[in-house]
Amino acid sequence: MTDDVHDKLRTLTDRAEISDCMQRYARGMDRQDRALLRSAYHDGAVDDHVGFVGPVDDFIDWAFAYHSTQTVTSITCSTTPRRSTATRRTRRPTTSSSAPTENPRTT
């Protein structure tokens, strides 16, 4: 394999791995799947989000608590040759917890 082909293959592989990582993060957050979300981070990672800076495991606790207070609505549309449909699903928080307070590490 030539160096040029090897470099292109490495670039494509790197891009695929980054995309997989981003998808694990998004799905883990959406499904509140701790193990899947955690797999998007390396050991010892520090997350720096607006309102939070700290160890990833603390971030996951903070983010899940925050997202449990949110209402999520998704709309799915499909079209077939004979009919079109739209489905609306709303998920409301199942707990009465409030949004987390500001992380003390950010001040």
N, C-alpha and C positions, 0 to 999 in steps of 0.2 A: 504494500500500500504506500502510495506516495505521501510525502509530508503534507501536501495541500489537501488531499482527501482525508488524511488522518486528522488534520486541524478542523476541517469542516464537520467530520463525524463527531469529534470532541465537542464542538460548539453545539451541534444538534442535541447531543446527549446531555450537556449541561443545561440547555434550555428546557428539555423535557423534565429533568430532575427539579428545576426551579418551579416549573408549572405544576408538577405533582405536589411539591411542598406547599405551594399556594392553595391548591385545591384541598389538601388535608387540613390546612388552617381554616379555610372558609367552611368546609363541611363540618369540621369539629366544632367550630363556633356555632354554626347554625343548629346543629343537632345536640349541642352541649355534651359532646363526647370527649371527655377529658383525655383519654388515651390517644385518640386520633389527633386532637389539637396539640397535645404535648409532643407528638411525633414530628411536628413541623419545626421544632426547636432543637438546637444542640444542647448538650449538657452544659450547665453553667450560664445559659443565656439570660440576658437582661432585656426586658421589654420596655420600650419607651413610647407610650401612647399619650395622647392628650389626657391629662388627669391622672396618669399613672406612670411611674418609673420604678422598676424593681425586678426581682427574680421572676422568671416565667411562671413558676407554680403559684406564686402570689397573684400574678396577673390573671391567671386562669380563674382563680377564685373570685377576684374583683370583677372580671368581665362577665362571668356567669351570673353573679349577683346583679350586675347592672342590666344585662339582657333579660333577666327574668322579670323585670319591671316593664318591659316594652311590649306593645301590641304589634303583631306582625300580620300583614295581609299579603297574600300572594294570589295572583290571578293567572290562570292557565287558559290559554285559548288553543283550540284545535279546529282545523277545517278539513272536512272530507268532501268528496264530490257532491254529496247530497245535503249536507247540513254543516252548520258551524255551531260550536258550543263554547261557552266560557264558564269557568268554575271559579268561584271566589271562596277562599278559605281564610278565616281570621283566627289567629291563635292569640289568646290573651294570657297574661301571666297566671300561673297556677298557684303562686305563693303571694302572700301579702307583704313581702319584704320591700323595702324602699330602695332607691338607687344608692349605691355605696357612697360613702363620704370620700372626700378627697384623700388620696394616698399621702401619708405624711412624708414619704420620700421625695415628693415633687416640690416641696417648699424648702 
